[in-house]
Amino acid sequence: MDEAAARRAFQVAEAELREPLPRRWAHSQGVAKRAVELAAVLGSNAELMLSAAVLHDVGYAPRLALTGFHPLDGARFLRDVHGADRRLVRLVANHSLALLEAKERGLRDILEAEFPLLEDQVLVDALVFCDMTTTPDGEVTSVKARLAEIAARYGADSLVGRFIRRAEPDILAAVSRVEAALAAQPR
């Protein structure tokens, strides 16, 4: 991945989200800003993370929402329409513990078969960190506040509410690992 790829990622995300879903576009931009903060931790993968951050919710775009499960819809769009980098597509497909939500939706086998989880834990954790420390309006927040906001927005007994409860320990662990890596960076 390179700077040109990251620019294209921003163009794709903006084209799909800005008009129909301005709040989702604001969130995606905020997640991308968080990704920039991780550049020192990510090294040569910084541009890949920036692209994944801005594109992670592209599957919410109304014209792309074929299954209703945004990680799968977004990854398929990026793979099939844009021929995107395989690692980028796999990050988008599996962002923020999507496999757990896919199980709730009866889509886990499909998601795993098409888009296996990326084995690079640093990248997986970094995208969780960026997404789960950014509000729907694109502002920085704590992971605890973000988890509470998601549960309140969807309702504790909803599919997303059940998923977020199941995913919370893993989300907290991922964010903690990234925060430790950031703290270990020379200043």
Backbone hydrogen bonds in HBPLUS format (Angstrom, degrees):
<---DONOR---> <-ACCEPTOR-->    atom                        ^
c    i                          cat <-CA-CA->   ^        H-A-AA   ^      H-
h    n   atom  resd res      DA  || num        DHA   H-A  angle D-A-AA Bond
n    s   type  num  typ     dist DA aas  dist angle  dist       angle   num
A0005-ALA N   A0002-ASP O   3.09 MM   3  5.27 118.8  2.48  99.8 114.3     1
A0006-ALA N   A0002-ASP O   3.08 MM   4  6.47 154.6  2.15 151.3 158.6     2
A0007-ARG N   A0003-GLU O   2.91 MM   4  6.21 154.2  1.98 149.4 156.5     3
A0008-ARG N   A0004-ALA O   2.97 MM   4  6.25 157.1  2.02 147.3 153.3     4
A0009-ALA N   A0005-ALA O   2.91 MM   4  6.16 151.3  1.99 144.6 153.0     5
A0010-PHE N   A0006-ALA O   3.02 MM   4  6.34 156.5  2.08 149.5 154.4     6
A0011-GLN N   A0007-ARG O   3.01 MM   4  6.31 156.4  2.07 147.3 154.1     7
A0012-VAL N   A0008-ARG O   2.90 MM   4  6.15 160.9  1.93 155.2 159.6     8
A0013-ALA N   A0009-ALA O   2.95 MM   4  6.14 172.4  1.96 154.8 157.0     9
A0014-GLU N   A0010-PHE O   2.88 MM   4  5.95 163.9  1.91 149.7 154.8    10
A0015-ALA N   A0011-GLN O   2.94 MM   4  6.03 161.5  1.98 145.7 151.2    11
A0016-GLU N   A0012-VAL O   3.06 MM   4  6.25 150.8  2.15 149.9 157.2    12
A0017-LEU N   A0013-ALA O   2.88 MM   4  5.87 148.6  1.98 151.7 159.9    13
A0018-ARG N   A0014-GLU O   3.00 MM   4  5.06 152.9  2.08 129.4 138.0    14
A0021-LEU N   A0017-LEU O   2.84 MM   4  5.02 148.1  1.94 141.7 150.2    15
A0025-TRP N   A0021-LEU O   2.94 MM   4  6.23 151.3  2.02 153.7 163.1    16
A0026-ALA N   A0022-PRO O   2.92 MM   4  6.18 152.0  2.00 142.1 149.2    17
A0027-HIS N   A0023-ARG O   2.94 MM   4  6.24 158.2  1.99 148.6 154.2    18
A0028-SER N   A0024-ARG O   2.92 MM   4  6.15 162.5  1.95 147.4 152.1    19
A0029-GLN N   A0025-TRP O   2.95 MM   4  6.19 155.9  2.01 149.8 156.0    20
A0030-GLY N   A0026-ALA O   2.97 MM   4  6.21 154.0  2.03 146.9 154.3    21
A0031-VAL N   A0027-HIS O   2.84 MM   4  6.14 154.2  1.91 155.6 163.2    22
A0032-ALA N   A0028-SER O   3.00 MM   4  6.22 151.2  2.08 142.0 149.7    23
A0033-LYS N   A0029-GLN O   2.99 MM   4  6.33 148.2  2.10 143.2 151.7    24
A0034-ARG N   A0030-GLY O   3.08 MM   4  6.42 151.3  2.16 144.8 152.0    25
A0035-ALA N   A0031-VAL O   3.04 MM   4  6.38 147.4  2.14 141.8 151.0    26
A0035-ALA N   A0032-ALA O   3.05 MM   3  4.91 114.6  2.50  90.2 106.3    27
A0036-VAL N   A0032-ALA O   3.09 MM   4  6.47 146.9  2.20 147.7 155.5    28
A0037-GLU N   A0034-ARG O   3.03 MM   3  5.19 124.0  2.36  98.8 113.0    29
A0038-LEU N   A0035-ALA O   2.98 MM   3  5.23 150.2  2.07 105.9 115.3    30
A0039-ALA N   A0036-VAL O   3.22 MM   3  5.46 168.2  2.23 114.7 116.1    31
A0041-VAL N   A0038-LEU O   2.94 MM   3  5.32 124.8  2.25 111.0 125.5    32
A0042-LEU N   A0038-LEU O   2.95 MM   4  6.11 152.4  2.03 157.5 166.3    33
A0043-GLY N   A0039-ALA O   2.88 MM   4  5.81 141.5  2.03 152.6 158.7    34
A0045-ASN N   A0042-LEU O   3.02 MM   3  5.20 165.0  2.04 131.1 129.2    35
A0046-ALA N   A0043-GLY O   3.09 MM   3  5.63 160.3  2.13 124.9 125.2    36
A0049-MET N   A0045-ASN O   2.98 MM   4  6.25 161.0  2.02 155.0 160.0    37
A0050-LEU N   A0046-ALA O   2.96 MM   4  6.20 153.7  2.03 145.3 152.9    38
A0051-SER N   A0047-GLU O   2.98 MM   4  6.21 159.0  2.02 148.1 153.0    39
A0052-ALA N   A0048-LEU O   2.91 MM   4  6.18 163.4  1.93 152.3 157.2    40
A0053-ALA N   A0049-MET O   2.78 MM   4  5.88 156.2  1.84 149.7 156.5    41
A0054-VAL N   A0050-LEU O   3.15 MM   4  6.36 165.3  2.17 149.6 151.9    42
A0055-LEU N   A0051-SER O   3.07 MM   4  6.13 144.5  2.20 144.6 154.7    43
A0056-HIS N   A0052-ALA O   2.85 MM   4  5.51 119.3  2.22 144.8 155.2    44
A0058-VAL N   A0055-LEU O   3.01 MM   3  5.22 173.6  2.01 122.7 123.3    45
A0060-TYR N   A0057-ASP O   3.02 MM   3  5.82 169.9  2.03 126.3 128.7    46
A0061-ALA N   A0058-VAL O   3.04 MM   3  5.79 165.7  2.06 122.7 127.0    47
A0064-LEU N   A0061-ALA O   2.83 MM   3  5.35 151.2  1.91 120.9 130.4    48
A0065-ALA N   A0061-ALA O   3.13 MM   4  6.20 129.6  2.40 154.4 167.3    49
A0066-LEU N   A0064-LEU O   2.74 MM   2  5.73 125.2  2.04 117.7 101.1    50
A0072-LEU N   A0069-PHE O   3.09 MM   3  5.75 122.0  2.44 121.1 133.2    51
A0073-ASP N   A0069-PHE O   3.04 MM   4  6.17 170.7  2.04 155.5 158.5    52
A0074-GLY N   A0070-HIS O   2.87 MM   4  5.71 162.4  1.90 145.2 150.5    53
A0075-ALA N   A0071-PRO O   3.06 MM   4  6.06 158.7  2.10 138.0 144.3    54
A0076-ARG N   A0072-LEU O   2.97 MM   4  6.10 164.6  1.99 152.3 156.5    55
A0077-PHE N   A0073-ASP O   3.08 MM   4  6.21 158.8  2.13 143.4 149.3    56
A0078-LEU N   A0074-GLY O   2.95 MM   4  6.19 164.0  1.98 151.6 155.8    57
A0079-ARG N   A0075-ALA O   2.90 MM   4  6.04 159.6  1.94 150.8 156.6    58
A0080-ASP N   A0076-ARG O   2.73 MM   4  5.70 169.3  1.74 154.8 158.2    59
A0081-VAL N   A0077-PHE O   2.89 MM   4  5.35 155.0  1.95 136.9 145.3    60
A0084-ALA N   A0078-LEU O   2.98 MM   6  5.43 176.4  1.98 139.4 140.1    61
A0083-GLY N   A0079-ARG O   3.16 MM   4  4.63 129.9  2.42 108.7 116.5    62
A0089-VAL N   A0085-ASP O   2.99 MM   4  6.30 164.3  2.01 158.2 162.3    63
A0090-ARG N   A0086-ARG O   2.94 MM   4  6.12 158.9  1.99 148.6 154.4    64
A0091-LEU N   A0087-ARG O   2.92 MM   4  6.12 151.4  2.00 146.8 154.4    65
A0092-VAL N   A0088-LEU O   2.99 MM   4  6.28 165.4  2.01 156.3 159.5    66
A0093-ALA N   A0089-VAL O   2.91 MM   4  6.08 163.2  1.94 149.8 155.0    67
A0094-ASN N   A0090-ARG O   3.10 MM   4  6.10 144.4  2.23 138.8 146.8    68
A0095-HIS N   A0092-VAL O   3.49 MM   3  5.29 175.2  2.50 103.3 104.4    69
A0100-LEU N   A0097-LEU O   3.03 MM   3  5.83 142.3  2.18 121.5 129.0    70
A0102-ALA N   A0098-ALA O   2.73 MM   4  5.96 157.8  1.78 157.2 164.8    71
A0103-LYS N   A0099-LEU O   3.01 MM   4  6.20 145.6  2.13 139.0 146.7    72
A0104-GLU N   A0100-LEU O   3.33 MM   4  6.68 154.7  2.40 139.7 145.1    73
A0105-ARG N   A0101-GLU O   3.08 MM   4  6.40 138.5  2.26 143.9 155.7    74
A0105-ARG N   A0102-ALA O   3.11 MM   3  4.99 126.5  2.41  92.0 106.3    75
A0107-LEU N   A0102-ALA O   2.73 MM   5  4.73 161.6  1.76 150.2 146.4    76
A0106-GLY N   A0103-LYS O   3.11 MM   3  5.04 158.8  2.15 102.7 109.3    77
A0111-LEU N   A0107-LEU O   2.91 MM   4  6.14 170.8  1.92 164.1 166.5    78
A0112-GLU N   A0108-ARG O   2.85 MM   4  6.00 172.8  1.86 161.2 163.3    79
A0113-ALA N   A0109-ASP O   2.97 MM   4  5.98 153.7  2.04 140.0 147.5    80
A0114-GLU N   A0110-ILE O   2.99 MM   4  6.13 167.9  2.00 156.0 158.8    81
A0115-PHE N   A0111-LEU O   2.80 MM   4  5.59 158.5  1.85 149.3 156.6    82
A0123-LEU N   A0120-ASP O   3.11 MM   3  5.58 120.0  2.49 108.8 121.5    83
A0124-VAL N   A0120-ASP O   3.10 MM   4  6.41 166.3  2.12 156.0 160.3    84
A0125-ASP N   A0121-GLN O   2.82 MM   4  5.88 169.7  1.83 151.2 154.7    85
A0126-ALA N   A0122-VAL O   2.90 MM   4  5.98 152.9  1.98 140.8 149.1    86
A0127-LEU N   A0123-LEU O   3.11 MM   4  6.37 157.3  2.16 151.9 155.3    87
A0128-VAL N   A0124-VAL O   3.18 MM   4  6.48 157.8  2.23 148.2 154.6    88
A0129-PHE N   A0125-ASP O   2.83 MM   4  6.09 167.0  1.85 158.2 161.7    89
A0130-CYS N   A0126-ALA O   2.95 MM   4  6.19 166.7  1.96 149.9 153.0    90
A0131-ASP N   A0127-LEU O   2.99 MM   4  6.07 168.6  2.00 150.1 153.2    91
A0132-MET N   A0128-VAL O   2.78 MM   4  5.75 167.0  1.79 158.5 163.0    92
A0141-THR N   A0133-THR O   2.95 MM   8  4.93 154.7  2.01 122.5 123.3    93
A0135-THR N   A0139-GLU O   2.72 MM   4  5.18 162.4  1.75 153.0 158.7    94
A0138-GLY N   A0135-THR O   2.99 MM   3  5.15 166.4  2.00 112.2 115.4    95
A0146-ARG N   A0142-SER O   2.98 MM   4  6.23 156.8  2.04 149.4 156.2    96
A0147-LEU N   A0143-VAL O   2.91 MM   4  6.13 163.1  1.94 153.2 157.0    97
A0148-ALA N   A0144-LYS O   3.02 MM   4  6.22 159.2  2.07 146.9 152.7    98
A0149-GLU N   A0145-ALA O   2.87 MM   4  6.07 152.9  1.94 145.2 153.1    99
A0150-ILE N   A0146-ARG O   2.97 MM   4  6.23 159.7  2.01 153.3 157.7   100
A0151-ALA N   A0147-LEU O   3.04 MM   4  6.26 167.6  2.06 150.1 153.4   101
A0152-ALA N   A0148-ALA O   2.91 MM   4  6.08 158.2  1.96 148.6 154.8   102
A0153-ARG N   A0149-GLU O   2.85 MM   4  5.96 157.8  1.90 148.8 155.3   103
A0154-TYR N   A0150-ILE O   3.06 MM   4  6.18 166.2  2.08 156.1 158.4   104
A0155-GLY N   A0151-ALA O   2.78 MM   4  5.38 142.1  1.93 137.6 148.8   105
A0158-SER N   A0155-GLY O   3.14 MM   3  5.41 162.6  2.17 111.1 116.6   106
A0162-ARG N   A0158-SER O   2.86 MM   4  6.13 160.2  1.90 155.3 159.2   107
A0163-PHE N   A0159-LEU O   2.97 MM   4  6.19 162.8  1.99 148.3 153.6   108
A0164-ILE N   A0160-VAL O   2.83 MM   4  6.00 167.4  1.85 154.4 157.1   109
A0165-ARG N   A0161-GLY O   3.16 MM   4  6.33 152.3  2.24 143.0 149.7   110
A0166-ARG N   A0162-ARG O   3.09 MM   4  6.37 159.9  2.13 150.4 155.7   111
A0167-ALA N   A0163-PHE O   2.82 MM   4  6.01 152.4  1.90 154.7 163.7   112
A0168-GLU N   A0164-ILE O   2.94 MM   4  5.74 130.2  2.19 138.0 148.1   113
A0170-ASP N   A0167-ALA O   3.00 MM   3  5.48 116.8  2.41 115.7 130.8   114
A0171-ILE N   A0167-ALA O   2.88 MM   4  6.02 157.0  1.93 158.9 165.3   115
A0172-LEU N   A0168-GLU O   2.88 MM   4  6.01 170.5  1.89 161.8 163.5   116
A0173-ALA N   A0169-PRO O   3.01 MM   4  6.16 154.3  2.08 140.5 147.8   117
A0174-ALA N   A0170-ASP O   2.96 MM   4  6.12 158.8  2.01 144.8 150.0   118
A0175-VAL N   A0171-ILE O   2.97 MM   4  6.20 169.0  1.99 157.3 159.9   119
A0176-SER N   A0172-LEU O   2.93 MM   4  6.05 156.9  1.98 144.6 151.7   120
A0177-ARG N   A0173-ALA O   2.96 MM   4  6.22 153.8  2.03 147.9 154.4   121
A0178-VAL N   A0174-ALA O   3.10 MM   4  6.40 158.1  2.14 150.9 156.3   122
A0179-GLU N   A0175-VAL O   2.87 MM   4  6.12 163.6  1.90 154.5 159.5   123
A0180-ALA N   A0176-SER O   2.94 MM   4  6.14 153.0  2.01 146.5 153.7   124
A0181-ALA N   A0177-ARG O   3.01 MM   4  6.26 153.7  2.08 142.8 149.9   125
A0182-LEU N   A0178-VAL O   2.86 MM   4  6.15 156.9  1.92 153.9 160.2   126
A0183-ALA N   A0179-GLU O   2.93 MM   4  6.12 157.5  1.98 145.4 151.6   127
A0184-ALA N   A0180-ALA O   3.04 MM   4  6.21 137.0  2.23 140.7 151.6   128
A0185-GLN N   A0182-LEU O   3.15 MM   3  5.40 157.3  2.20 106.6 113.6   129
